Amino acid sequence: MSRQESMSQASKIQYRRPQPAQARRSPNMAGAVRAGRDTRHSRDWYALRRRRRRARRLVRLGILAALACVVAAVVLFLVPCVERIFAAEPEQLPVDEPATAKAVAAPAEQLPVVAIDPGHGGVDRGSEGPGFGEYEMTWRTANELADLLEADGRFSPYLTITEEESQNPDCARIKPSERAQRAAAQGAQLLLSIHGNSDSSTGTSGYECYAIPPGDANHEESLRFARCLTEGFGNLGQRLRGLDGVRYLYYGDDNEKLLYESDDTTVHDDPTFGVLEYAQCPAVLSEQCFLTNSADVDLLADEDGCQRAARLYYEAICSWFNLEPDQS
């Protein structure tokens, strides 16, 4: 390259002088101190602002707490007052009763229930008498007795079986235990089961009854009722069988009958008659006569005899309740 060309290119290069550096501006950061302001005054201003906010919050909290205390006090004061107001009965003003007002009658006293059990019945005809069965005699006597008790007005008689169950030969046998349970369901205070006796010998006669045996809770009162019965039948002239007409009967292991007199107070585990075994009140089973003895039938088994026996039963019941029988 010629010197002229090199000088020509060199002349195109321009040289700049270094310029003095300009001071950079600091960015205005949040919270930074601006030039020309008092830094101590700025910090106090922010602190004062925070203290004022805190003070206002404390004041508000204090007011809310005071209001809560006032409300609680008011509630504690008012609740008992309200309860007393609602609990207080309204004042009863005296009411003048009309002169014609009638006194309310007191409920009638419940009459003692006397359960009368007509023995046998239905398919169970019992012993055979001259022209009638035991079931007929027991039903007739039981109804005569029920009429007497009802006419007296001091008793409530109850028959343990119905006429259908007694007189219909197609009706199922009502077990003695069920009869006793029926009496208990009626609240019976005394139970009398009426039966007739029989024997292979027509000469056998007399009266006997069976009380609930010793060891049962109702034994003593049953024995007392049995003695009321024997007294009446004995005064009629009927012979009392055994020691004094009162006996205890049990069924042994082979279902044989075990007979004991009233002076034997031994307690046995063997069962007695079902109607006595399941009775829940004093009870007696009465054998009022022998259907196989003509004298007994005339005295206590025919139509007049059933009425006579019913009267003796009625008087014995009155005696057991310590009442005088109605003589009308």
Rosetta silent file (secondary structure, phi, psi, omega in degrees, C-alpha in Angstrom):
SEQUENCE: MSRQESMSQASKIQYRRPQPAQARRSPNMAGAVRAGRDTRHSRDWYALRRRRRRARRLVRLGILAALACVVAAVVLFLVPCVERIFAAEPEQLPVDEPATAKAVAAPAEQLPVVAIDPGHGGVDRGSEGPGFGEYEMTWRTANELADLLEADGRFSPYLTITEEESQNPDCARIKPSERAQRAAAQGAQLLLSIHGNSDSSTGTSGYECYAIPPGDANHEESLRFARCLTEGFGNLGQRLRGLDGVRYLYYGDDNEKLLYESDDTTVHDDPTFGVLEYAQCPAVLSEQCFLTNSADVDLLADEDGCQRAARLYYEAICSWFNLEPDQS
SCORE:     score description
SCORE:     0.000 S_00000001
   1 L     0.000  141.285 -177.317    0.000    0.000    0.000 S_00000001
   2 L   -79.278  159.393 -178.267    1.266    3.381   -0.870 S_00000001
   3 H   -63.336  -31.501 -178.815    1.952    5.862    1.776 S_00000001
   4 H   -67.909  -41.127 -179.394   -0.703    8.127    0.441 S_00000001
   5 H   -67.432  -41.026 -179.699   -3.405    5.454    0.790 S_00000001
   6 H   -65.472  -34.904  178.324   -2.367    4.621    4.311 S_00000001
   7 H   -71.464  -34.119  178.947   -2.479    8.234    5.301 S_00000001
   8 H   -64.908  -41.389 -179.601   -5.858    8.588    3.721 S_00000001
   9 H   -70.156  -36.214 -179.806   -7.304    5.672    5.878 S_00000001
  10 H   -66.720  -30.361 -178.445   -5.651    6.959    8.939 S_00000001
  11 L   -71.239  -16.271  179.722   -7.290   10.304    8.517 S_00000001
  12 L   -80.324  -17.059  179.979  -10.661    8.649    8.772 S_00000001
  13 L   -76.054  129.560 -179.533  -10.023    7.493   12.373 S_00000001
  14 L  -112.911  134.534 -177.390  -11.507    9.885   14.920 S_00000001
  15 L  -106.104  129.972  178.084  -10.206   10.053   18.425 S_00000001
  16 L  -107.836  142.868  177.922  -12.460   11.009   21.313 S_00000001
  17 L   -83.497  145.188  178.601  -11.356   12.493   24.504 S_00000001
  18 L   -63.598  130.893  179.671  -12.505   10.812   27.636 S_00000001
  19 L   -90.358  146.911  178.804  -15.528   12.518   29.124 S_00000001
  20 L   -68.216  137.149 -177.833  -15.811   13.029   32.892 S_00000001
  21 L   -69.085  133.514  178.805  -18.065   10.386   34.532 S_00000001
  22 L   -88.726  141.411 -179.432  -21.414   11.625   35.710 S_00000001
  23 L   -68.836  133.320  179.596  -22.603   10.687   39.132 S_00000001
  24 L   -79.485  146.135  178.891  -25.388    8.062   39.165 S_00000001
  25 L   -88.992  130.194  178.322  -28.670    8.776   40.978 S_00000001
  26 L   -71.823  138.399  178.572  -29.526    6.413   43.718 S_00000001
  27 L   -65.732  147.482 -179.003  -32.959    4.835   43.360 S_00000001
  28 L   -83.589   84.558 -178.653  -35.664    6.105   45.763 S_00000001
  29 L   -74.217  151.064  179.683  -36.100    2.877   47.763 S_00000001
  30 L   -64.278  128.924  179.470  -39.030    2.539   50.110 S_00000001
  31 L    86.296   -5.560  179.432  -37.995    3.709   53.496 S_00000001
  32 L   -74.490  151.677 -178.898  -34.767    5.263   52.222 S_00000001
  33 L   -85.453  124.225  179.209  -33.849    8.640   53.524 S_00000001
  34 L   -79.351  150.018 -179.300  -34.173   11.351   50.985 S_00000001
  35 L   -64.011  141.357  175.118  -31.452   13.891   50.583 S_00000001
  36 L    89.387    1.101  179.350  -32.102   17.110   52.356 S_00000001
  37 L  -112.716  157.272 -178.337  -34.408   15.606   55.166 S_00000001
  38 L   -83.369  114.585 -175.785  -33.692   15.027   58.861 S_00000001
  39 H   -64.722  -37.958  179.924  -33.208   11.269   59.373 S_00000001
  40 H   -63.543  -40.860  178.981  -33.947   11.381   63.192 S_00000001
  41 H   -64.808  -36.012 -179.190  -37.270   13.136   62.633 S_00000001
  42 H   -66.038  -42.699 -179.664  -38.370   10.456   60.086 S_00000001
  43 H   -65.318  -41.884  179.441  -37.830    7.519   62.506 S_00000001
  44 H   -63.777  -37.083 -178.722  -39.796    9.203   65.308 S_00000001
  45 H   -63.876  -44.343  178.290  -42.692    9.893   63.011 S_00000001
  46 H   -67.368  -40.443  178.603  -43.053    6.206   62.029 S_00000001
  47 H   -63.924  -41.060  178.262  -42.683    5.033   65.611 S_00000001
  48 H   -63.949  -38.499  178.848  -45.308    7.503   66.764 S_00000001
  49 H   -63.691  -41.467  178.172  -47.675    6.294   64.103 S_00000001
  50 H   -66.071  -40.455  179.803  -47.246    2.678   65.232 S_00000001
  51 H   -63.917  -37.804  178.866  -47.802    3.622   68.865 S_00000001
  52 H   -65.515  -42.610  177.570  -51.004    5.433   67.989 S_00000001
  53 H   -60.902  -44.515  179.756  -52.323    2.441   66.075 S_00000001
  54 H   -62.842  -40.327  179.788  -51.483    0.150   68.987 S_00000001
  55 H   -64.769  -40.764  178.780  -53.153    2.497   71.442 S_00000001
  56 H   -63.980  -39.657  177.977  -56.312    2.621   69.357 S_00000001
  57 H   -63.264  -42.959  179.302  -56.430   -1.177   69.227 S_00000001
  58 H   -62.827  -38.531  179.244  -55.997   -1.424   72.982 S_00000001
  59 H   -64.738  -44.136  179.415  -58.771    1.088   73.526 S_00000001
  60 H   -62.486  -42.194  178.603  -61.128   -0.851   71.277 S_00000001
  61 H   -63.741  -39.085  178.453  -60.279   -4.120   73.048 S_00000001
  62 H   -64.005  -41.687  178.536  -60.867   -2.528   76.406 S_00000001
  63 H   -64.102  -43.676  179.105  -64.249   -1.189   75.342 S_00000001
  64 H   -62.470  -41.101  178.611  -65.274   -4.603   73.986 S_00000001
  65 H   -64.028  -41.153  178.940  -64.174   -6.318   77.212 S_00000001
  66 H   -63.849  -41.772  177.934  -66.112   -3.805   79.296 S_00000001
  67 H   -62.934  -40.697  178.770  -69.231   -4.340   77.182 S_00000001
  68 H   -61.909  -41.811  178.568  -68.897   -8.131   77.535 S_00000001
  69 H   -63.414  -41.373  179.782  -68.670   -7.807   81.317 S_00000001
  70 H   -64.050  -44.607  179.420  -71.749   -5.579   81.400 S_00000001
  71 H   -62.425  -43.627  179.347  -73.743   -8.006   79.228 S_00000001
  72 H   -61.359  -42.172  179.624  -72.690  -10.979   81.378 S_00000001
  73 H   -63.515  -41.123  179.760  -73.692   -9.159   84.546 S_00000001
  74 H   -64.200  -42.888 -179.903  -77.080   -8.272   83.091 S_00000001
  75 H   -63.713  -45.403  179.823  -77.696  -11.869   81.988 S_00000001
  76 H   -62.496  -28.998  179.160  -76.696  -13.262   85.386 S_00000001
  77 H   -80.813  -37.645 -173.133  -79.082  -10.862   87.040 S_00000001
  78 H   -81.677  -34.311 -174.932  -82.028  -11.356   84.705 S_00000001
  79 H   -58.363  -50.394  177.660  -82.027  -15.175   84.302 S_00000001
  80 H   -60.014  -36.127  179.296  -82.984  -15.982   87.927 S_00000001
  81 H   -63.697  -42.983  179.634  -85.646  -13.299   87.817 S_00000001
  82 H   -64.754  -41.211  178.978  -87.129  -14.756   84.638 S_00000001
  83 H   -62.502  -41.334  178.870  -87.065  -18.252   86.118 S_00000001
  84 H   -65.306  -35.047  179.650  -88.875  -17.070   89.222 S_00000001
  85 H   -65.488  -44.837 -177.833  -91.463  -15.322   87.091 S_00000001
  86 H   -74.007  -31.350 -178.916  -92.206  -18.439   85.021 S_00000001
  87 H   -75.732  -24.796 -177.242  -92.065  -20.748   88.029 S_00000001
  88 L   -67.804  132.860  177.825  -94.479  -18.681   90.061 S_00000001
  89 L   -77.621  143.606  177.643  -98.022  -19.995   90.005 S_00000001
  90 L   -63.236  142.926 -177.858 -100.699  -17.525   89.044 S_00000001
  91 L   -63.712  127.671 -179.285 -102.548  -16.173   91.984 S_00000001
  92 L   -88.109  118.750  177.938 -105.682  -18.127   92.619 S_00000001
  93 L   -85.167  136.959 -179.973 -108.647  -15.909   93.238 S_00000001
  94 L   -61.167  133.703 -179.751 -111.284  -17.346   95.547 S_00000001
  95 L  -111.632  125.938  179.149 -114.248  -18.673   93.652 S_00000001
  96 L   -76.772  116.903  179.089 -117.580  -18.702   95.322 S_00000001
  97 L   -75.553  139.584  178.222 -119.116  -22.128   94.896 S_00000001
  98 L   -64.450  147.714 -177.020 -122.819  -22.106   94.095 S_00000001
  99 L   -63.971  -22.205 -176.735 -125.025  -23.153   96.948 S_00000001
 100 L   -90.855    2.238 -178.374 -126.498  -25.904   94.793 S_00000001
 101 L   -64.493  137.813 -178.467 -123.145  -27.548   94.087 S_00000001
 102 L  -100.409  141.598  177.765 -123.152  -31.244   94.965 S_00000001
 103 L   -68.296  140.020  179.227 -120.232  -32.973   96.666 S_00000001
 104 L   -72.727  129.281 -177.598 -118.398  -35.440   94.461 S_00000001
 105 L   -70.045  137.476  177.795 -119.113  -38.937   95.650 S_00000001
 106 L   -68.645  147.424  179.520 -116.101  -40.900   96.895 S_00000001
 107 L   -60.284  139.421 -178.201 -115.222  -43.978   94.801 S_00000001
 108 L   -64.149  140.460  179.028 -117.040  -47.059   96.003 S_00000001
 109 L   -66.673  134.774 -177.865 -114.960  -49.441   98.089 S_00000001
 110 L   -70.155  130.113 -178.182 -113.957  -52.509   96.124 S_00000001
 111 L   -77.716  145.907  177.705 -115.792  -55.578   97.371 S_00000001
 112 L   -65.500  134.728 -179.273 -113.796  -58.683   98.331 S_00000001
 113 E   -88.022  126.251  175.253 -113.823  -61.268   95.566 S_00000001
 114 E  -112.148  114.122 -179.220 -114.915  -64.764   96.584 S_00000001
 115 E   -86.630  130.143  179.581 -114.072  -67.360   93.943 S_00000001
 116 E  -116.786  121.692 -176.377 -116.490  -70.301   93.700 S_00000001
 117 E  -109.435  105.254  175.259 -115.272  -73.338   91.779 S_00000001
 118 E   -73.992  109.670 -174.618 -117.981  -75.766   90.593 S_00000001
 119 L   -59.159  148.772  178.387 -116.028  -79.031   90.516 S_00000001
 120 L    64.363 -155.080 -178.094 -115.751  -81.125   87.343 S_00000001
 121 E   113.380  158.743 -178.219 -117.813  -80.194   84.244 S_00000001
 122 L    67.874 -134.764  178.682 -117.575  -80.618   80.485 S_00000001
 123 L   -69.404  -17.703  178.787 -116.254  -84.042   79.505 S_00000001
 124 E   -92.103   99.471 -174.422 -115.376  -84.612   83.185 S_00000001
 125 L   -85.065  -16.449 -178.252 -118.751  -85.619   84.675 S_00000001
 126 L    76.140 -156.193 -179.792 -117.449  -86.566   88.125 S_00000001
 127 L   -74.678  161.069  179.991 -119.282  -89.052   90.344 S_00000001
 128 E  -106.123  128.321  175.213 -122.739  -90.363   89.526 S_00000001
 129 L  -104.359 -174.833  179.173 -125.691  -89.742   91.817 S_00000001
 130 L   -74.172   89.375  177.813 -129.258  -91.043   91.638 S_00000001
 131 L    91.934    4.215  177.432 -130.399  -89.508   88.371 S_00000001
 132 L  -154.539  162.839  179.365 -127.794  -86.727   88.170 S_00000001
 133 E  -102.189  165.230  179.807 -124.061  -86.253   87.980 S_00000001
 134 H   -60.565  -38.018 -178.810 -121.645  -84.546   90.337 S_00000001
 135 H   -60.885  -32.153  178.222 -121.070  -81.748   87.807 S_00000001
 136 H   -72.557  -41.940  179.353 -124.801  -80.867   87.981 S_00000001
 137 H   -64.394  -42.943 -177.740 -124.829  -80.782   91.785 S_00000001
 138 H   -67.841  -38.077  179.689 -121.704  -78.606   91.988 S_00000001
 139 H   -67.774  -42.181  179.653 -122.998  -76.142   89.376 S_00000001
 140 H   -64.996  -43.572 -179.739 -126.389  -75.795   91.081 S_00000001
 141 H   -66.023  -42.225 -179.287 -124.806  -75.297   94.529 S_00000001
 142 H   -61.842  -40.445 -179.920 -122.234  -72.805   93.213 S_00000001
 143 H   -71.030  -37.187  175.009 -124.930  -70.666   91.585 S_00000001
 144 H   -61.196  -42.304  179.059 -127.102  -70.725   94.720 S_00000001
 145 H   -65.965  -42.625  179.285 -124.081  -69.544   96.727 S_00000001
 146 H   -60.690  -38.397  178.391 -123.238  -66.821   94.188 S_00000001
 147 H   -64.391  -41.067  179.446 -126.810  -65.520   94.445 S_00000001
 148 H   -64.709  -43.119 -179.968 -126.572  -65.354   98.237 S_00000001
 149 H   -66.209  -38.707 -179.950 -123.255  -63.489   98.157 S_00000001
 150 H   -69.219  -39.599  178.914 -124.532  -61.052   95.554 S_00000001
 151 H   -67.653  -30.121  178.301 -127.737  -60.387   97.495 S_00000001
 152 H   -62.004  -39.021  177.778 -125.677  -59.727  100.622 S_00000001
 153 L    85.845   -2.571 -179.093 -124.011  -56.775   98.858 S_00000001
 154 L  -107.749    2.549 -177.265 -120.698  -57.080  100.706 S_00000001
 155 L  -134.004  160.425  174.515 -119.040  -59.573   98.367 S_00000001
 156 E  -121.515   94.773 -177.753 -118.183  -59.968   94.710 S_00000001
 157 E   -73.067  146.938  179.088 -118.730  -63.645   93.752 S_00000001
 158 E  -140.074  124.186  176.383 -116.812  -65.120   90.819 S_00000001
 159 E   -89.659  130.076 -174.494 -117.418  -68.519   89.175 S_00000001
 160 L   -73.444  -18.651  176.951 -114.200  -70.100   87.891 S_00000001
 161 L  -133.135  159.823  179.305 -115.961  -71.757   84.921 S_00000001
 162 L   -88.354  169.109  177.002 -118.879  -70.831   82.689 S_00000001
 163 H   -61.946  -38.013  177.745 -122.142  -72.703   82.322 S_00000001
 164 H   -61.643  -45.446 -178.918 -120.976  -73.936   78.914 S_00000001
 165 H   -68.195  -24.137 -179.011 -117.744  -75.294   80.406 S_00000001
 166 H   -89.036  -46.394 -167.928 -119.715  -76.949   83.198 S_00000001
 167 H   -99.980  -16.735 -179.046 -122.822  -78.376   81.532 S_00000001
 168 L   -84.944  115.985 -177.490 -121.787  -79.060   77.934 S_00000001
 169 L   -68.046  -14.269  178.795 -120.445  -82.662   77.754 S_00000001
 170 L   -90.845   -4.250 -177.736 -118.503  -81.796   74.594 S_00000001
 171 L   -81.063  140.608 -179.133 -116.573  -79.005   76.288 S_00000001
 172 L   -63.277  152.028  179.066 -112.955  -79.687   77.185 S_00000001
 173 L   -69.386  131.434  175.077 -112.058  -80.224   80.828 S_00000001
 174 L   -90.740  115.848 -174.603 -110.873  -77.104   82.600 S_00000001
 175 L   -63.387  148.768  177.247 -107.903  -78.150   84.700 S_00000001
 176 H   -57.802  -36.211  179.038 -107.946  -77.365   88.446 S_00000001
 177 H   -63.816  -38.669  178.921 -104.724  -75.387   88.068 S_00000001
 178 H   -68.803  -35.574  177.116 -106.353  -73.167   85.429 S_00000001
 179 H   -62.052  -43.807  178.516 -109.355  -72.598   87.681 S_00000001
 180 H   -64.069  -38.227  179.091 -107.042  -71.422   90.464 S_00000001
 181 H   -68.076  -36.197  176.582 -105.233  -69.138   88.023 S_00000001
 182 H   -63.785  -42.301  178.471 -108.522  -67.628   86.864 S_00000001
 183 H   -62.606  -41.762  179.103 -109.427  -66.891   90.486 S_00000001
 184 H   -64.245  -37.598  179.737 -106.044  -65.267   91.058 S_00000001
 185 H   -64.754  -25.932  178.540 -106.490  -63.126   87.940 S_00000001
 186 L   -87.380   -2.397 -179.692 -109.726  -61.781   89.450 S_00000001
 187 L    75.479   33.102 -177.750 -107.939  -60.891   92.694 S_00000001
 188 L   -60.966  137.958  176.316 -109.832  -63.483   94.750 S_00000001
 189 L   -98.582  -13.341  179.059 -109.347  -63.249   98.510 S_00000001
 190 E  -154.245  143.344 -178.364 -110.927  -66.633   99.150 S_00000001
 191 E  -131.268  128.205  176.437 -111.477  -69.727   97.026 S_00000001
 192 E  -122.592  121.194  177.358 -114.016  -72.515   97.593 S_00000001
 193 E  -106.046  119.716 -173.293 -114.002  -75.585   95.347 S_00000001
 194 E   -98.190  128.889 -179.767 -117.269  -77.573   95.610 S_00000001
 195 E  -138.872  170.503  172.798 -117.276  -81.346   95.064 S_00000001
 196 E  -125.009  147.016 -176.118 -119.291  -84.467   95.862 S_00000001
 197 E   -97.467  168.674  176.123 -117.914  -87.706   97.259 S_00000001
 198 L  -154.791  157.406  178.692 -118.571  -91.331   96.310 S_00000001
 199 L  -154.556  154.804  179.372 -117.776  -94.777   97.620 S_00000001
 200 L   -67.448  -23.436  177.495 -118.364  -98.355   96.584 S_00000001
 201 L   -97.044  127.416 -179.147 -120.348  -98.826   99.777 S_00000001
 202 L   -72.275   -9.129  179.757 -123.696  -97.033   99.886 S_00000001
 203 L   -85.496  -12.531 -178.740 -123.395  -96.814  103.656 S_00000001
 204 L   -74.535  129.592 -177.900 -120.456  -94.442  103.572 S_00000001
 205 L  -149.134  179.276  174.981 -121.514  -90.893  104.369 S_00000001
 206 L   117.963  174.505 -178.355 -120.435  -87.664  105.995 S_00000001
 207 E  -115.628  142.239  173.010 -118.726  -84.342  105.297 S_00000001
 208 E  -152.144  152.901  176.914 -115.037  -83.601  104.840 S_00000001
 209 E  -141.008  159.825 -175.487 -112.962  -80.777  103.391 S_00000001
 210 E  -122.899  123.714  178.771 -109.316  -80.290  102.461 S_00000001
 211 E   -95.969  165.949  173.211 -107.308  -77.186  103.329 S_00000001
 212 L   -62.447  129.560 -171.527 -104.041  -76.004  101.838 S_00000001
 213 L   -65.858  165.630  176.033 -101.430  -78.181  103.579 S_00000001
 214 L   -59.734  149.227 -179.046  -98.869  -77.009  106.167 S_00000001
 215 L   101.153  -18.264  177.812  -95.827  -75.230  104.796 S_00000001
 216 L   -91.320  150.946 -178.430  -97.778  -72.979  102.431 S_00000001
 217 L   -62.325  -28.530 -177.458  -98.162  -69.251  103.098 S_00000001
 218 L   -98.572   13.921 -176.355 -101.972  -69.580  102.977 S_00000001
 219 H   -63.201  -50.771 -173.480 -102.168  -72.654  105.209 S_00000001
 220 H   -61.050  -45.964 -179.279 -103.329  -70.993  108.444 S_00000001
 221 H   -70.948  -30.707  175.079 -106.141  -68.983  106.851 S_00000001
 222 H   -66.478  -42.164  178.737 -107.191  -71.988  104.783 S_00000001
 223 H   -63.861  -39.124  178.403 -107.396  -74.065  107.949 S_00000001
 224 H   -63.807  -41.539  177.943 -109.475  -71.348  109.644 S_00000001
 225 H   -65.631  -39.143  178.873 -111.921  -71.324  106.703 S_00000001
 226 H   -61.883  -37.198  179.372 -112.109  -75.134  106.775 S_00000001
 227 H   -70.818  -32.052  173.923 -113.078  -75.015  110.446 S_00000001
 228 H   -62.642  -38.228 -179.596 -115.809  -72.478  109.636 S_00000001
 229 H   -69.493  -47.657 -177.977 -117.184  -74.996  107.116 S_00000001
 230 H   -64.770  -31.677  177.611 -117.060  -78.026  109.422 S_00000001
 231 H   -63.059  -44.880 -179.363 -118.789  -76.047  112.163 S_00000001
 232 H   -66.170  -47.262 -178.491 -121.731  -75.277  109.881 S_00000001
 233 H   -69.937  -32.214  176.669 -122.084  -78.777  108.427 S_00000001
 234 H   -67.620  -40.640  178.383 -121.614  -80.327  111.861 S_00000001
 235 H   -65.326  -26.597  177.353 -124.357  -78.156  113.344 S_00000001
 236 H   -69.840  -19.816 -178.238 -126.622  -79.334  110.519 S_00000001
 237 L   108.335   -0.628  179.134 -126.203  -82.869  111.811 S_00000001
 238 L   -74.650  134.668  179.470 -123.875  -84.111  109.078 S_00000001
 239 L   -68.237  134.548  177.566 -121.248  -86.526  110.338 S_00000001
 240 E   -92.340  122.398 -176.845 -117.710  -85.122  110.147 S_00000001
 241 L   -77.852  152.482  179.390 -115.301  -87.650  108.690 S_00000001
 242 L    71.906 -148.305 -176.980 -111.899  -88.322  110.178 S_00000001
 243 L   -67.867  -50.320 -178.053 -110.697  -86.465  113.246 S_00000001
 244 L  -148.395   16.946  178.454 -112.792  -83.308  112.821 S_00000001
 245 L    91.352  -10.314  179.567 -113.776  -83.168  109.154 S_00000001
 246 E  -107.048  129.895 -176.902 -110.600  -81.270  108.071 S_00000001
 247 E  -139.018  166.814  173.012 -107.929  -83.227  106.203 S_00000001
 248 E  -121.986  139.189  179.902 -104.820  -82.873  104.022 S_00000001
 249 E  -127.657  139.861  177.310 -104.311  -84.896  100.865 S_00000001
 250 E  -131.925  159.434  174.802 -101.144  -85.506   98.836 S_00000001
 251 E  -109.110  123.542 -178.112 -100.301  -87.484   95.700 S_00000001
 252 L   -77.718 -171.333 -177.244  -97.397  -89.907   96.073 S_00000001
 253 L   -62.380  -32.543  179.716  -94.792  -90.972   93.534 S_00000001
 254 L   -99.470   20.993  179.017  -97.207  -93.442   91.927 S_00000001
 255 L    66.552   17.355  176.691 -100.067  -90.901   92.035 S_00000001
 256 L   -77.758  151.621 -178.540 -101.581  -92.711   95.011 S_00000001
 257 E   -84.867  129.554  178.359 -103.570  -90.608   97.497 S_00000001
 258 E  -113.400  117.044 -172.482 -101.921  -89.976  100.867 S_00000001
 259 E  -107.395  133.340  178.328 -104.409  -88.843  103.505 S_00000001
 260 E  -133.154  147.430  179.030 -103.511  -87.007  106.744 S_00000001
 261 E   -83.303  167.930 -172.814 -105.669  -85.595  109.530 S_00000001
 262 L   -67.116  -19.020 -179.709 -105.686  -81.932  110.570 S_00000001
 263 L   -83.768   -3.985  178.048 -103.507  -82.537  113.657 S_00000001
 264 L   -91.721  105.541 -177.342 -100.590  -83.666  111.472 S_00000001
 265 L   -96.160   15.738  178.848  -98.544  -80.514  110.811 S_00000001
 266 L   -63.670  136.357  178.237  -95.751  -82.335  108.957 S_00000001
 267 L   -90.521  123.379 -179.193  -94.604  -80.500  105.836 S_00000001
 268 L  -111.665  150.719  177.107  -94.567  -82.781  102.781 S_00000001
 269 L   -87.016  -12.054 -177.918  -93.034  -82.201   99.359 S_00000001
 270 L   -70.068  147.303  179.718  -95.761  -84.147   97.575 S_00000001
 271 L   -73.682  156.339  176.437  -98.356  -82.134   95.621 S_00000001
 272 L  -109.151 -163.696  176.624 -101.935  -81.727   96.803 S_00000001
 273 L   -53.504  140.554 -176.531 -105.150  -81.055   94.855 S_00000001
 274 H   -59.331  -39.071 -177.382 -104.365  -78.875   91.827 S_00000001
 275 H   -67.411  -26.813  175.113 -106.884  -76.174   92.750 S_00000001
 276 H   -86.381  -35.954 -178.910 -105.174  -75.857   96.162 S_00000001
 277 H   -61.173  -38.427 -175.184 -101.662  -76.281   94.818 S_00000001
 278 L  -102.245    2.793  179.442 -102.010  -73.294   92.480 S_00000001
 279 L   -67.568  140.317  178.245 -104.248  -71.128   94.649 S_00000001
 280 L  -110.193   21.442  177.375 -102.808  -67.708   95.488 S_00000001
 281 L  -151.964  169.401  174.418 -105.225  -67.093   98.375 S_00000001
 282 L   -54.787  135.774 -174.839 -106.712  -69.173  101.205 S_00000001
 283 E  -148.457  149.823  178.214 -108.603  -72.062   99.620 S_00000001
 284 E  -141.235  137.358  172.405 -110.556  -75.163  100.623 S_00000001
 285 E  -100.883  122.380 -174.131 -111.859  -78.108   98.592 S_00000001
 286 E  -108.610  128.317  171.910 -115.210  -79.246  100.020 S_00000001
 287 E  -103.492   91.426 -165.820 -116.737  -82.740   99.635 S_00000001
 288 E   -73.338  -20.326  177.357 -120.218  -81.750  100.752 S_00000001
 289 E  -171.039  172.836  174.631 -121.783  -85.221  100.707 S_00000001
 290 E   -97.787  118.897  178.872 -121.639  -88.748   99.286 S_00000001
 291 L   -70.600  -13.973  179.178 -123.654  -89.063   96.086 S_00000001
 292 L   -93.068    3.835  178.291 -123.729  -92.815   96.653 S_00000001
 293 L  -116.528  122.067 -173.878 -125.567  -92.381   99.979 S_00000001
 294 H   -64.921  -35.971  179.119 -129.292  -91.665   99.765 S_00000001
 295 H   -66.095  -41.355  177.694 -129.440  -89.837  103.117 S_00000001
 296 H   -63.858  -39.396 -179.196 -126.618  -87.527  102.082 S_00000001
 297 H   -64.793  -43.496  179.955 -128.329  -86.873   98.763 S_00000001
 298 H   -64.623  -33.300 -175.938 -131.598  -85.947  100.434 S_00000001
 299 H   -82.445  -39.047 -168.846 -129.825  -83.641  102.849 S_00000001
 300 H  -138.923    8.347 -174.874 -127.283  -81.882  100.632 S_00000001
 301 L  -125.147  -25.452  177.492 -127.430  -82.984   96.964 S_00000001
 302 L   -78.486 -171.806 -174.459 -130.934  -82.647   95.570 S_00000001
 303 H   -58.780  -48.357  177.938 -132.457  -79.267   94.687 S_00000001
 304 H   -66.656  -37.330 -179.579 -133.354  -78.394   98.281 S_00000001
 305 H   -64.512  -36.367  177.848 -130.106  -79.910   99.500 S_00000001
 306 H   -65.563  -39.441  176.813 -128.042  -77.671   97.163 S_00000001
 307 H   -65.184  -39.616  179.118 -129.804  -74.603   98.557 S_00000001
 308 H   -64.242  -45.044  179.879 -129.153  -75.848  102.081 S_00000001
 309 H   -64.523  -39.860  179.346 -125.452  -76.436  101.329 S_00000001
 310 H   -61.412  -37.959  178.561 -125.147  -73.017   99.675 S_00000001
 311 H   -65.364  -40.405  177.625 -126.497  -71.388  102.823 S_00000001
 312 H   -63.793  -40.911  177.544 -123.910  -73.192  104.964 S_00000001
 313 H   -63.306  -43.014 -179.299 -121.152  -72.069  102.607 S_00000001
 314 H   -61.019  -45.945 -179.885 -122.422  -68.490  102.733 S_00000001
 315 H   -65.140  -36.972  178.160 -122.478  -68.416  106.535 S_00000001
 316 H   -66.313  -38.604  177.850 -118.962  -69.911  106.691 S_00000001
 317 H   -64.465  -44.561  177.252 -117.678  -67.232  104.292 S_00000001
 318 H   -60.345  -42.607  179.710 -119.230  -64.493  106.429 S_00000001
 319 H   -62.955  -40.104  179.583 -117.671  -66.030  109.522 S_00000001
 320 H   -65.034  -36.609  177.383 -114.243  -66.157  107.862 S_00000001
 321 L   -83.717    6.008 -179.109 -114.545  -62.442  106.970 S_00000001
 322 L    59.385   42.636  178.620 -115.717  -61.762  110.566 S_00000001
 323 L  -121.509  152.270  175.038 -119.118  -60.611  109.321 S_00000001
 324 L   -84.412  133.450  179.998 -122.617  -61.461  110.427 S_00000001
 325 L   -69.567  152.368  176.692 -124.623  -63.269  107.717 S_00000001
 326 L   -74.325  126.409 -176.562 -127.728  -61.664  106.303 S_00000001
 327 L   -92.093   -0.371 -178.674 -130.764  -63.338  107.877 S_00000001
 328 L   -72.689    0.000    0.000 -133.280  -62.167  105.271 S_00000001
